Amino acid sequence: MDNKTPSTTTADKMKTVKAAWNAAPAGPKKDAALKHFRAAEKAQAAHNDAECNRALEAARHALV
């Protein structure tokens, strides 16, 4: 049995970023994050986890 802690999946990251985006106030930061989140959705649909994770990180950063 493997005792390593489970890594966060891309789907989990999508949910987390989406929840943060939903909670964010309207404005330019939310608009920028939405563009990155949509890019992440496209990358996820193309089964490109690396690109999806980059876009999610960009979306998360845009909300800060």
HELIX and SHEET records of a PDB file:
HELIX    1   1 THR A   10  ALA A   23  1                                  14    
HELIX    2   2 PRO A   28  ALA A   45  1                                  18    
HELIX    3   3 ASP A   49  ALA A   62  1                                  14    
END                                                                             
